[in-house]
């Protein structure tokens, strides 16, 4: 899904890409998170964390990881 977001990012402004990310990407990733997150092992929680920030970097075109995670939130 991240590859697709990179493609459509070219034709969307910042506000619109964040709407797409929020509705499509986070909707898929965090569906039913309240139920199964407590049972996940640490490895998978870390993967979710990485995916969360990876898509935010796509949104702001931070391909070189110039911005620290704290700035992305």
N, CA, C and O atoms as a Tripos MOL2 file, in Angstrom:
@<TRIPOS>MOLECULE
protein
  292   291    73     0     0
PROTEIN
NO_CHARGES

@<TRIPOS>ATOM
      1 N           0.8170   -1.1840    0.0000 N.3       1 UNK1
      2 CA          0.0000    0.0000    0.0000 C.3       1 UNK1
      3 C           0.8690    1.2610    0.0000 C.2       1 UNK1
      4 O           0.4820    2.2790   -0.5740 O.2       1 UNK1
      5 N           2.0350    1.1980    0.6370 N.am      2 UNK2
      6 CA          2.9060    2.3700    0.6930 C.3       2 UNK2
      7 C           3.3950    2.7520   -0.7020 C.2       2 UNK2
      8 O           3.4910    3.9370   -1.0230 O.2       2 UNK2
      9 N           3.6980    1.7740   -1.5160 N.am      3 UNK3
     10 CA          4.1190    2.0680   -2.8970 C.3       3 UNK3
     11 C           3.0180    2.8100   -3.6510 C.2       3 UNK3
     12 O           3.3040    3.7600   -4.3800 O.2       3 UNK3
     13 N           1.7910    2.3980   -3.4900 N.am      4 UNK4
     14 CA          0.6750    3.0910   -4.1230 C.3       4 UNK4
     15 C           0.5100    4.5130   -3.6130 C.2       4 UNK4
     16 O           0.1930    5.4190   -4.3840 O.2       4 UNK4
     17 N           0.7210    4.7100   -2.3280 N.am      5 UNK5
     18 CA          0.6440    6.0470   -1.7660 C.3       5 UNK5
     19 C           1.7290    6.9570   -2.3400 C.2       5 UNK5
     20 O           1.4970    8.1440   -2.5650 O.2       5 UNK5
     21 N           2.9100    6.3940   -2.5750 N.am      6 UNK6
     22 CA          3.9860    7.1850   -3.1760 C.3       6 UNK6
     23 C           3.5990    7.6400   -4.5760 C.2       6 UNK6
     24 O           3.9210    8.7570   -4.9820 O.2       6 UNK6
     25 N           2.9140    6.7860   -5.3060 N.am      7 UNK7
     26 CA          2.5000    7.1210   -6.6720 C.3       7 UNK7
     27 C           1.4440    8.2240   -6.6660 C.2       7 UNK7
     28 O           1.5700    9.2010   -7.4050 O.2       7 UNK7
     29 N           0.4130    8.0810   -5.8470 N.am      8 UNK8
     30 CA         -0.6450    9.0930   -5.8590 C.3       8 UNK8
     31 C          -0.2190   10.3720   -5.1430 C.2       8 UNK8
     32 O          -0.8490   11.4150   -5.3120 O.2       8 UNK8
     33 N           0.8380   10.2980   -4.3510 N.am      9 UNK9
     34 CA          1.3410   11.4860   -3.6500 C.3       9 UNK9
     35 C           1.7410   12.5740   -4.6350 C.2       9 UNK9
     36 O           1.6300   13.7610   -4.3280 O.2       9 UNK9
     37 N           2.1980   12.1840   -5.7980 N.am     10 UNK10
     38 CA          2.6440   13.1390   -6.8180 C.3      10 UNK10
     39 C           1.5310   14.0750   -7.2680 C.2      10 UNK10
     40 O           1.7910   15.2170   -7.6460 O.2      10 UNK10
     41 N           0.3030   13.5970   -7.2280 N.am     11 UNK11
     42 CA         -0.8000   14.4000   -7.7670 C.3      11 UNK11
     43 C          -1.7210   14.9770   -6.6900 C.2      11 UNK11
     44 O          -2.7450   15.5760   -7.0190 O.2      11 UNK11
     45 N          -1.3790   14.8090   -5.4150 N.am     12 UNK12
     46 CA         -2.2190   15.3190   -4.3330 C.3      12 UNK12
     47 C          -1.4660   16.3440   -3.4970 C.2      12 UNK12
     48 O          -0.2420   16.2900   -3.3740 O.2      12 UNK12
     49 N          -2.2120   17.2740   -2.9270 N.am     13 UNK13
     50 CA         -1.5780   18.2170   -2.0020 C.3      13 UNK13
     51 C          -1.4950   17.5750   -0.6180 C.2      13 UNK13
     52 O          -2.0020   16.4730   -0.4080 O.2      13 UNK13
     53 N          -0.8610   18.2630    0.3140 N.am     14 UNK14
     54 CA         -0.6030   17.7250    1.6590 C.3      14 UNK14
     55 C          -1.9100   17.3310    2.3700 C.2      14 UNK14
     56 O          -1.9910   16.2590    2.9710 O.2      14 UNK14
     57 N          -2.8990   18.1750    2.3020 N.am     15 UNK15
     58 CA         -4.1630   17.9020    2.9910 C.3      15 UNK15
     59 C          -4.8540   16.6670    2.4190 C.2      15 UNK15
     60 O          -5.3620   15.8310    3.1670 O.2      15 UNK15
     61 N          -4.8720   16.5560    1.1030 N.am     16 UNK16
     62 CA         -5.5490   15.4230    0.4700 C.3      16 UNK16
     63 C          -4.8340   14.1000    0.7150 C.2      16 UNK16
     64 O          -5.4860   13.0780    0.9300 O.2      16 UNK16
     65 N          -3.5070   14.1050    0.6870 N.am     17 UNK17
     66 CA         -2.7930   12.8480    0.9490 C.3      17 UNK17
     67 C          -3.0040   12.4020    2.3900 C.2      17 UNK17
     68 O          -3.0760   11.2030    2.6610 O.2      17 UNK17
     69 N          -3.1030   13.3440    3.3070 N.am     18 UNK18
     70 CA         -3.3580   12.9680    4.7030 C.3      18 UNK18
     71 C          -4.7650   12.3850    4.8650 C.2      18 UNK18
     72 O          -4.9690   11.5000    5.6960 O.2      18 UNK18
     73 N          -5.7230   12.8620    4.0930 N.am     19 UNK19
     74 CA         -7.0730   12.2880    4.1270 C.3      19 UNK19
     75 C          -7.0510   10.8490    3.6200 C.2      19 UNK19
     76 O          -7.6880    9.9690    4.1990 O.2      19 UNK19
     77 N          -6.3130   10.6180    2.5370 N.am     20 UNK20
     78 CA         -6.2080    9.2680    1.9820 C.3      20 UNK20
     79 C          -5.5170    8.3490    2.9800 C.2      20 UNK20
     80 O          -5.9640    7.2270    3.2160 O.2      20 UNK20
     81 N          -4.4260    8.8290    3.5610 N.am     21 UNK21
     82 CA         -3.6860    8.0150    4.5310 C.3      21 UNK21
     83 C          -4.5520    7.6810    5.7300 C.2      21 UNK21
     84 O          -4.5890    6.5340    6.1760 O.2      21 UNK21
     85 N          -5.2440    8.6760    6.2510 N.am     22 UNK22
     86 CA         -6.0800    8.4550    7.4230 C.3      22 UNK22
     87 C          -7.2150    7.4760    7.1330 C.2      22 UNK22
     88 O          -7.4730    6.5680    7.9230 O.2      22 UNK22
     89 N          -7.8800    7.6580    6.0160 N.am     23 UNK23
     90 CA         -9.0420    6.8110    5.7330 C.3      23 UNK23
     91 C          -8.6710    5.4190    5.2370 C.2      23 UNK23
     92 O          -9.2750    4.4360    5.6670 O.2      23 UNK23
     93 N          -7.6990    5.3140    4.3510 N.am     24 UNK24
     94 CA         -7.3970    4.0260    3.7350 C.3      24 UNK24
     95 C          -6.2930    3.2610    4.4550 C.2      24 UNK24
     96 O          -6.4590    2.0860    4.7840 O.2      24 UNK24
     97 N          -5.1860    3.9150    4.6950 N.am     25 UNK25
     98 CA         -4.0320    3.2260    5.2780 C.3      25 UNK25
     99 C          -4.2480    2.9330    6.7560 C.2      25 UNK25
    100 O          -4.2010    1.7780    7.1800 O.2      25 UNK25
    101 N          -4.4840    3.9840    7.5410 N.am     26 UNK26
    102 CA         -4.6650    3.7620    8.9740 C.3      26 UNK26
    103 C          -5.9340    2.9750    9.2710 C.2      26 UNK26
    104 O          -5.9920    2.2240   10.2440 O.2      26 UNK26
    105 N          -6.9470    3.1490    8.4330 N.am     27 UNK27
    106 CA         -8.1640    2.3570    8.6010 C.3      27 UNK27
    107 C          -7.8840    0.8610    8.4850 C.2      27 UNK27
    108 O          -8.4520    0.0540    9.2200 O.2      27 UNK27
    109 N          -6.9980    0.5020    7.5500 N.am     28 UNK28
    110 CA         -6.6450   -0.9110    7.3660 C.3      28 UNK28
    111 C          -5.7210   -1.4140    8.4620 C.2      28 UNK28
    112 O          -5.9120   -2.5020    9.0060 O.2      28 UNK28
    113 N          -4.7250   -0.6120    8.7760 N.am     29 UNK29
    114 CA         -3.7130   -1.0420    9.7560 C.3      29 UNK29
    115 C          -4.3000   -1.1610   11.1590 C.2      29 UNK29
    116 O          -4.0260   -2.1270   11.8700 O.2      29 UNK29
    117 N          -5.0950   -0.1930   11.5510 N.am     30 UNK30
    118 CA         -5.5390   -0.1310   12.9340 C.3      30 UNK30
    119 C          -6.9520   -0.6590   13.1740 C.2      30 UNK30
    120 O          -7.5270   -0.4370   14.2390 O.2      30 UNK30
    121 N          -7.5080   -1.3530   12.1910 N.am     31 UNK31
    122 CA         -8.8230   -1.9500   12.3550 C.3      31 UNK31
    123 C          -8.7890   -2.9550   13.5040 C.2      31 UNK31
    124 O          -7.9560   -3.8620   13.5210 O.2      31 UNK31
    125 N          -9.6710   -2.7910   14.4310 N.am     32 UNK32
    126 CA         -9.7960   -3.6760   15.5970 C.3      32 UNK32
    127 C          -8.5430   -3.6890   16.4740 C.2      32 UNK32
    128 O          -8.3180   -4.6410   17.2210 O.2      32 UNK32
    129 N          -7.7450   -2.6550   16.3860 N.am     33 UNK33
    130 CA         -6.5120   -2.5850   17.1690 C.3      33 UNK33
    131 C          -6.7710   -2.6560   18.6680 C.2      33 UNK33
    132 O          -5.9950   -3.2570   19.4100 O.2      33 UNK33
    133 N          -7.8390   -2.0540   19.1000 N.am     34 UNK34
    134 CA         -8.1490   -2.0650   20.5310 C.3      34 UNK34
    135 C          -8.3340   -3.4890   21.0530 C.2      34 UNK34
    136 O          -8.1010   -3.7580   22.2310 O.2      34 UNK34
    137 N          -8.7470   -4.3850   20.1830 N.am     35 UNK35
    138 CA         -8.9920   -5.7570   20.6070 C.3      35 UNK35
    139 C          -7.7120   -6.5930   20.6240 C.2      35 UNK35
    140 O          -7.4410   -7.2940   21.6000 O.2      35 UNK35
    141 N          -6.9240   -6.5210   19.5490 N.am     36 UNK36
    142 CA         -5.8000   -7.4470   19.4520 C.3      36 UNK36
    143 C          -4.4460   -6.8530   19.7930 C.2      36 UNK36
    144 O          -3.4800   -7.6050   19.9180 O.2      36 UNK36
    145 N          -4.3280   -5.5540   19.9490 N.am     37 UNK37
    146 CA         -3.0220   -4.9580   20.2470 C.3      37 UNK37
    147 C          -2.4100   -5.4720   21.5540 C.2      37 UNK37
    148 O          -1.2150   -5.7660   21.5790 O.2      37 UNK37
    149 N          -3.1840   -5.5920   22.6380 N.am     38 UNK38
    150 CA         -2.5790   -6.0870   23.8880 C.3      38 UNK38
    151 C          -1.9810   -7.4930   23.7780 C.2      38 UNK38
    152 O          -1.1070   -7.8550   24.5650 O.2      38 UNK38
    153 N          -2.4380   -8.2730   22.8240 N.am     39 UNK39
    154 CA         -1.9360   -9.6440   22.7030 C.3      39 UNK39
    155 C          -0.7560   -9.7730   21.7430 C.2      39 UNK39
    156 O          -0.1630  -10.8470   21.6390 O.2      39 UNK39
    157 N          -0.4140   -8.7100   21.0510 N.am     40 UNK40
    158 CA          0.7060   -8.7700   20.1110 C.3      40 UNK40
    159 C           2.0410   -8.8770   20.8350 C.2      40 UNK40
    160 O           2.2220   -8.3340   21.9240 O.2      40 UNK40
    161 N           2.9550   -9.5780   20.2170 N.am     41 UNK41
    162 CA          4.2980   -9.6290   20.7820 C.3      41 UNK41
    163 C           5.0270   -8.3350   20.4050 C.2      41 UNK41
    164 O           4.6170   -7.6300   19.4830 O.2      41 UNK41
    165 N           6.0850   -8.0400   21.1100 N.am     42 UNK42
    166 CA          6.8130   -6.7780   20.9390 C.3      42 UNK42
    167 C           7.2760   -6.5910   19.4920 C.2      42 UNK42
    168 O           7.2390   -5.4740   18.9770 O.2      42 UNK42
    169 N           7.7000   -7.6400   18.8470 N.am     43 UNK43
    170 CA          8.1760   -7.5660   17.4630 C.3      43 UNK43
    171 C           7.1200   -6.9600   16.5400 C.2      43 UNK43
    172 O           7.4440   -6.1210   15.6990 O.2      43 UNK43
    173 N           5.8670   -7.3760   16.6870 N.am     44 UNK44
    174 CA          4.8050   -6.8790   15.8290 C.3      44 UNK44
    175 C           4.3760   -5.4610   16.2150 C.2      44 UNK44
    176 O           3.9620   -4.6820   15.3560 O.2      44 UNK44
    177 N           4.4730   -5.1320   17.4840 N.am     45 UNK45
    178 CA          4.2000   -3.7590   17.9070 C.3      45 UNK45
    179 C           5.2300   -2.8080   17.3080 C.2      45 UNK45
    180 O           4.8920   -1.6900   16.9180 O.2      45 UNK45
    181 N           6.4730   -3.2420   17.2350 N.am     46 UNK46
    182 CA          7.5160   -2.4250   16.6270 C.3      46 UNK46
    183 C           7.2790   -2.2630   15.1330 C.2      46 UNK46
    184 O           7.5150   -1.1870   14.5830 O.2      46 UNK46
    185 N           6.8160   -3.3140   14.4730 N.am     47 UNK47
    186 CA          6.5070   -3.2220   13.0440 C.3      47 UNK47
    187 C           5.3740   -2.2240   12.7870 C.2      47 UNK47
    188 O           5.4340   -1.4550   11.8280 O.2      47 UNK47
    189 N           4.3570   -2.2330   13.6250 N.am     48 UNK48
    190 CA          3.2770   -1.2530   13.4900 C.3      48 UNK48
    191 C           3.8020    0.1690   13.6680 C.2      48 UNK48
    192 O           3.3870    1.0860   12.9590 O.2      48 UNK48
    193 N           4.7020    0.3400   14.6040 N.am     49 UNK49
    194 CA          5.2970    1.6450   14.8370 C.3      49 UNK49
    195 C           6.0760    2.1080   13.6110 C.2      49 UNK49
    196 O           5.9760    3.2690   13.2130 O.2      49 UNK49
    197 N           6.8430    1.2160   13.0180 N.am     50 UNK50
    198 CA          7.6110    1.5470   11.8140 C.3      50 UNK50
    199 C           6.6720    1.9250   10.6680 C.2      50 UNK50
    200 O           6.9150    2.9080    9.9680 O.2      50 UNK50
    201 N           5.6110    1.1570   10.4760 N.am     51 UNK51
    202 CA          4.6600    1.4520    9.4000 C.3      51 UNK51
    203 C           3.9640    2.7850    9.6090 C.2      51 UNK51
    204 O           3.6970    3.5110    8.6510 O.2      51 UNK51
    205 N           3.6750    3.1030   10.8480 N.am     52 UNK52
    206 CA          3.0250    4.3820   11.1660 C.3      52 UNK52
    207 C           3.8730    5.5560   10.6700 C.2      52 UNK52
    208 O           3.3600    6.4690   10.0230 O.2      52 UNK52
    209 N           5.1500    5.5260   10.9720 N.am     53 UNK53
    210 CA          6.0200    6.6370   10.5900 C.3      53 UNK53
    211 C           6.4310    6.5830    9.1270 C.2      53 UNK53
    212 O           6.7010    7.6190    8.5190 O.2      53 UNK53
    213 N           6.4790    5.3980    8.5670 N.am     54 UNK54
    214 CA          6.8540    5.2660    7.1600 C.3      54 UNK54
    215 C           5.8510    5.9840    6.2620 C.2      54 UNK54
    216 O           6.2410    6.6850    5.3280 O.2      54 UNK54
    217 N           4.5880    5.8140    6.5360 N.am     55 UNK55
    218 CA          3.5670    6.4580    5.7090 C.3      55 UNK55
    219 C           3.5530    7.9730    5.9400 C.2      55 UNK55
    220 O           3.2580    8.7300    5.0150 O.2      55 UNK55
    221 N           3.8630    8.4180    7.1390 N.am     56 UNK56
    222 CA          3.9420    9.8590    7.3660 C.3      56 UNK56
    223 C           5.1130   10.4630    6.5980 C.2      56 UNK56
    224 O           5.0310   11.6000    6.1330 O.2      56 UNK56
    225 N           6.1820    9.7210    6.4660 N.am     57 UNK57
    226 CA          7.3090   10.1970    5.6620 C.3      57 UNK57
    227 C           6.9220   10.2990    4.1940 C.2      57 UNK57
    228 O           7.3780   11.2080    3.5010 O.2      57 UNK57
    229 N           6.1010    9.3960    3.7140 N.am     58 UNK58
    230 CA          5.5870    9.4790    2.3450 C.3      58 UNK58
    231 C           4.7660   10.7510    2.1850 C.2      58 UNK58
    232 O           4.8790   11.4470    1.1760 O.2      58 UNK58
    233 N           3.9520   11.0460    3.1680 N.am     59 UNK59
    234 CA          3.0700   12.2100    3.0870 C.3      59 UNK59
    235 C           3.8460   13.5200    2.9660 C.2      59 UNK59
    236 O           3.4200   14.4380    2.2660 O.2      59 UNK59
    237 N           4.9780   13.6010    3.6460 N.am     60 UNK60
    238 CA          5.7380   14.8540    3.5860 C.3      60 UNK60
    239 C           6.9660   14.7520    2.6840 C.2      60 UNK60
    240 O           7.8090   15.6490    2.6610 O.2      60 UNK60
    241 N           7.0540   13.6600    1.9520 N.am     61 UNK61
    242 CA          8.1480   13.4340    1.0090 C.3      61 UNK61
    243 C           9.5130   13.4580    1.6930 C.2      61 UNK61
    244 O          10.4620   14.0480    1.1770 O.2      61 UNK61
    245 N           9.6020   12.8360    2.8180 N.am     62 UNK62
    246 CA         10.8570   12.7560    3.5760 C.3      62 UNK62
    247 C          11.5640   11.4520    3.2340 C.2      62 UNK62
    248 O          11.6980   10.5760    4.0880 O.2      62 UNK62
    249 N          12.0130   11.3190    1.9990 N.am     63 UNK63
    250 CA         12.6310   10.0830    1.5300 C.3      63 UNK63
    251 C          13.9830    9.8220    2.2020 C.2      63 UNK63
    252 O          14.3980    8.6710    2.3340 O.2      63 UNK63
    253 N          14.6640   10.8810    2.6220 N.am     64 UNK64
    254 CA         15.9960   10.7420    3.2120 C.3      64 UNK64
    255 C          15.9530   10.6770    4.7440 C.2      64 UNK64
    256 O          17.0020   10.6610    5.3890 O.2      64 UNK64
    257 N          14.7700   10.6390    5.3200 N.am     65 UNK65
    258 CA         14.5910   10.5690    6.7810 C.3      65 UNK65
    259 C          15.2660   11.7430    7.4790 C.2      65 UNK65
    260 O          16.0140   11.5650    8.4400 O.2      65 UNK65
    261 N          14.9910   12.9370    6.9810 N.am     66 UNK66
    262 CA         15.5990   14.1360    7.5430 C.3      66 UNK66
    263 C          14.8810   14.6120    8.8050 C.2      66 UNK66
    264 O          15.4880   15.2500    9.6650 O.2      66 UNK66
    265 N          13.6100   14.3050    8.9110 N.am     67 UNK67
    266 CA         12.8300   14.7620   10.0570 C.3      67 UNK67
    267 C          12.7890   13.6780   11.1410 C.2      67 UNK67
    268 O          12.5580   12.5090   10.8330 O.2      67 UNK67
    269 N          13.0110   14.0520   12.3980 N.am     68 UNK68
    270 CA         12.8850   13.0590   13.4700 C.3      68 UNK68
    271 C          11.4180   12.6600   13.6730 C.2      68 UNK68
    272 O          10.5070   13.3970   13.2950 O.2      68 UNK68
    273 N          11.2100   11.5220   14.2550 N.am     69 UNK69
    274 CA          9.8450   11.0130   14.4560 C.3      69 UNK69
    275 C           8.9560   11.9870   15.2260 C.2      69 UNK69
    276 O           7.7630   12.0970   14.9440 O.2      69 UNK69
    277 N           9.5330   12.6860   16.1910 N.am     70 UNK70
    278 CA          8.7390   13.6110   17.0010 C.3      70 UNK70
    279 C           8.1090   14.7080   16.1390 C.2      70 UNK70
    280 O           7.0240   15.1950   16.4600 O.2      70 UNK70
    281 N           8.7670   15.0960   15.0640 N.am     71 UNK71
    282 CA          8.2240   16.1260   14.1850 C.3      71 UNK71
    283 C           7.0890   15.5950   13.3130 C.2      71 UNK71
    284 O           6.2510   16.3640   12.8420 O.2      71 UNK71
    285 N           7.0620   14.3010   13.1040 N.am     72 UNK72
    286 CA          6.0400   13.7160   12.2300 C.3      72 UNK72
    287 C           4.6870   13.6000   12.8910 C.2      72 UNK72
    288 O           3.6640   13.5870   12.2050 O.2      72 UNK72
    289 N           4.6570   13.5150   14.2010 N.am     73 UNK73
    290 CA          3.3660   13.3590   14.9060 C.3      73 UNK73
    291 C           2.6210   14.5980   14.8850 C.2      73 UNK73
    292 O           1.5160   14.6640   15.4240 O.2      73 UNK73
@<TRIPOS>BOND
     1     1     2 1
     2     2     3 1
     3     3     4 2
     4     3     5 am
     5     5     6 1
     6     6     7 1
     7     7     8 2
     8     7     9 am
     9     9    10 1
    10    10    11 1
    11    11    12 2
    12    11    13 am
    13    13    14 1
    14    14    15 1
    15    15    16 2
    16    15    17 am
    17    17    18 1
    18    18    19 1
    19    19    20 2
    20    19    21 am
    21    21    22 1
    22    22    23 1
    23    23    24 2
    24    23    25 am
    25    25    26 1
    26    26    27 1
    27    27    28 2
    28    27    29 am
    29    29    30 1
    30    30    31 1
    31    31    32 2
    32    31    33 am
    33    33    34 1
    34    34    35 1
    35    35    36 2
    36    35    37 am
    37    37    38 1
    38    38    39 1
    39    39    40 2
    40    39    41 am
    41    41    42 1
    42    42    43 1
    43    43    44 2
    44    43    45 am
    45    45    46 1
    46    46    47 1
    47    47    48 2
    48    47    49 am
    49    49    50 1
    50    50    51 1
    51    51    52 2
    52    51    53 am
    53    53    54 1
    54    54    55 1
    55    55    56 2
    56    55    57 am
    57    57    58 1
    58    58    59 1
    59    59    60 2
    60    59    61 am
    61    61    62 1
    62    62    63 1
    63    63    64 2
    64    63    65 am
    65    65    66 1
    66    66    67 1
    67    67    68 2
    68    67    69 am
    69    69    70 1
    70    70    71 1
    71    71    72 2
    72    71    73 am
    73    73    74 1
    74    74    75 1
    75    75    76 2
    76    75    77 am
    77    77    78 1
    78    78    79 1
    79    79    80 2
    80    79    81 am
    81    81    82 1
    82    82    83 1
    83    83    84 2
    84    83    85 am
    85    85    86 1
    86    86    87 1
    87    87    88 2
    88    87    89 am
    89    89    90 1
    90    90    91 1
    91    91    92 2
    92    91    93 am
    93    93    94 1
    94    94    95 1
    95    95    96 2
    96    95    97 am
    97    97    98 1
    98    98    99 1
    99    99   100 2
   100    99   101 am
   101   101   102 1
   102   102   103 1
   103   103   104 2
   104   103   105 am
   105   105   106 1
   106   106   107 1
   107   107   108 2
   108   107   109 am
   109   109   110 1
   110   110   111 1
   111   111   112 2
   112   111   113 am
   113   113   114 1
   114   114   115 1
   115   115   116 2
   116   115   117 am
   117   117   118 1
   118   118   119 1
   119   119   120 2
   120   119   121 am
   121   121   122 1
   122   122   123 1
   123   123   124 2
   124   123   125 am
   125   125   126 1
   126   126   127 1
   127   127   128 2
   128   127   129 am
   129   129   130 1
   130   130   131 1
   131   131   132 2
   132   131   133 am
   133   133   134 1
   134   134   135 1
   135   135   136 2
   136   135   137 am
   137   137   138 1
   138   138   139 1
   139   139   140 2
   140   139   141 am
   141   141   142 1
   142   142   143 1
   143   143   144 2
   144   143   145 am
   145   145   146 1
   146   146   147 1
   147   147   148 2
   148   147   149 am
   149   149   150 1
   150   150   151 1
   151   151   152 2
   152   151   153 am
   153   153   154 1
   154   154   155 1
   155   155   156 2
   156   155   157 am
   157   157   158 1
   158   158   159 1
   159   159   160 2
   160   159   161 am
   161   161   162 1
   162   162   163 1
   163   163   164 2
   164   163   165 am
   165   165   166 1
   166   166   167 1
   167   167   168 2
   168   167   169 am
   169   169   170 1
   170   170   171 1
   171   171   172 2
   172   171   173 am
   173   173   174 1
   174   174   175 1
   175   175   176 2
   176   175   177 am
   177   177   178 1
   178   178   179 1
   179   179   180 2
   180   179   181 am
   181   181   182 1
   182   182   183 1
   183   183   184 2
   184   183   185 am
   185   185   186 1
   186   186   187 1
   187   187   188 2
   188   187   189 am
   189   189   190 1
   190   190   191 1
   191   191   192 2
   192   191   193 am
   193   193   194 1
   194   194   195 1
   195   195   196 2
   196   195   197 am
   197   197   198 1
   198   198   199 1
   199   199   200 2
   200   199   201 am
   201   201   202 1
   202   202   203 1
   203   203   204 2
   204   203   205 am
   205   205   206 1
   206   206   207 1
   207   207   208 2
   208   207   209 am
   209   209   210 1
   210   210   211 1
   211   211   212 2
   212   211   213 am
   213   213   214 1
   214   214   215 1
   215   215   216 2
   216   215   217 am
   217   217   218 1
   218   218   219 1
   219   219   220 2
   220   219   221 am
   221   221   222 1
   222   222   223 1
   223   223   224 2
   224   223   225 am
   225   225   226 1
   226   226   227 1
   227   227   228 2
   228   227   229 am
   229   229   230 1
   230   230   231 1
   231   231   232 2
   232   231   233 am
   233   233   234 1
   234   234   235 1
   235   235   236 2
   236   235   237 am
   237   237   238 1
   238   238   239 1
   239   239   240 2
   240   239   241 am
   241   241   242 1
   242   242   243 1
   243   243   244 2
   244   243   245 am
   245   245   246 1
   246   246   247 1
   247   247   248 2
   248   247   249 am
   249   249   250 1
   250   250   251 1
   251   251   252 2
   252   251   253 am
   253   253   254 1
   254   254   255 1
   255   255   256 2
   256   255   257 am
   257   257   258 1
   258   258   259 1
   259   259   260 2
   260   259   261 am
   261   261   262 1
   262   262   263 1
   263   263   264 2
   264   263   265 am
   265   265   266 1
   266   266   267 1
   267   267   268 2
   268   267   269 am
   269   269   270 1
   270   270   271 1
   271   271   272 2
   272   271   273 am
   273   273   274 1
   274   274   275 1
   275   275   276 2
   276   275   277 am
   277   277   278 1
   278   278   279 1
   279   279   280 2
   280   279   281 am
   281   281   282 1
   282   282   283 1
   283   283   284 2
   284   283   285 am
   285   285   286 1
   286   286   287 1
   287   287   288 2
   288   287   289 am
   289   289   290 1
   290   290   291 1
   291   291   292 2
@<TRIPOS>SUBSTRUCTURE
     1 UNK1         2 RESIDUE 1 A UNK
     2 UNK2         6 RESIDUE 1 A UNK
     3 UNK3        10 RESIDUE 1 A UNK
     4 UNK4        14 RESIDUE 1 A UNK
     5 UNK5        18 RESIDUE 1 A UNK
     6 UNK6        22 RESIDUE 1 A UNK
     7 UNK7        26 RESIDUE 1 A UNK
     8 UNK8        30 RESIDUE 1 A UNK
     9 UNK9        34 RESIDUE 1 A UNK
    10 UNK10       38 RESIDUE 1 A UNK
    11 UNK11       42 RESIDUE 1 A UNK
    12 UNK12       46 RESIDUE 1 A UNK
    13 UNK13       50 RESIDUE 1 A UNK
    14 UNK14       54 RESIDUE 1 A UNK
    15 UNK15       58 RESIDUE 1 A UNK
    16 UNK16       62 RESIDUE 1 A UNK
    17 UNK17       66 RESIDUE 1 A UNK
    18 UNK18       70 RESIDUE 1 A UNK
    19 UNK19       74 RESIDUE 1 A UNK
    20 UNK20       78 RESIDUE 1 A UNK
    21 UNK21       82 RESIDUE 1 A UNK
    22 UNK22       86 RESIDUE 1 A UNK
    23 UNK23       90 RESIDUE 1 A UNK
    24 UNK24       94 RESIDUE 1 A UNK
    25 UNK25       98 RESIDUE 1 A UNK
    26 UNK26      102 RESIDUE 1 A UNK
    27 UNK27      106 RESIDUE 1 A UNK
    28 UNK28      110 RESIDUE 1 A UNK
    29 UNK29      114 RESIDUE 1 A UNK
    30 UNK30      118 RESIDUE 1 A UNK
    31 UNK31      122 RESIDUE 1 A UNK
    32 UNK32      126 RESIDUE 1 A UNK
    33 UNK33      130 RESIDUE 1 A UNK
    34 UNK34      134 RESIDUE 1 A UNK
    35 UNK35      138 RESIDUE 1 A UNK
    36 UNK36      142 RESIDUE 1 A UNK
    37 UNK37      146 RESIDUE 1 A UNK
    38 UNK38      150 RESIDUE 1 A UNK
    39 UNK39      154 RESIDUE 1 A UNK
    40 UNK40      158 RESIDUE 1 A UNK
    41 UNK41      162 RESIDUE 1 A UNK
    42 UNK42      166 RESIDUE 1 A UNK
    43 UNK43      170 RESIDUE 1 A UNK
    44 UNK44      174 RESIDUE 1 A UNK
    45 UNK45      178 RESIDUE 1 A UNK
    46 UNK46      182 RESIDUE 1 A UNK
    47 UNK47      186 RESIDUE 1 A UNK
    48 UNK48      190 RESIDUE 1 A UNK
    49 UNK49      194 RESIDUE 1 A UNK
    50 UNK50      198 RESIDUE 1 A UNK
    51 UNK51      202 RESIDUE 1 A UNK
    52 UNK52      206 RESIDUE 1 A UNK
    53 UNK53      210 RESIDUE 1 A UNK
    54 UNK54      214 RESIDUE 1 A UNK
    55 UNK55      218 RESIDUE 1 A UNK
    56 UNK56      222 RESIDUE 1 A UNK
    57 UNK57      226 RESIDUE 1 A UNK
    58 UNK58      230 RESIDUE 1 A UNK
    59 UNK59      234 RESIDUE 1 A UNK
    60 UNK60      238 RESIDUE 1 A UNK
    61 UNK61      242 RESIDUE 1 A UNK
    62 UNK62      246 RESIDUE 1 A UNK
    63 UNK63      250 RESIDUE 1 A UNK
    64 UNK64      254 RESIDUE 1 A UNK
    65 UNK65      258 RESIDUE 1 A UNK
    66 UNK66      262 RESIDUE 1 A UNK
    67 UNK67      266 RESIDUE 1 A UNK
    68 UNK68      270 RESIDUE 1 A UNK
    69 UNK69      274 RESIDUE 1 A UNK
    70 UNK70      278 RESIDUE 1 A UNK
    71 UNK71      282 RESIDUE 1 A UNK
    72 UNK72      286 RESIDUE 1 A UNK
    73 UNK73      290 RESIDUE 1 A UNK
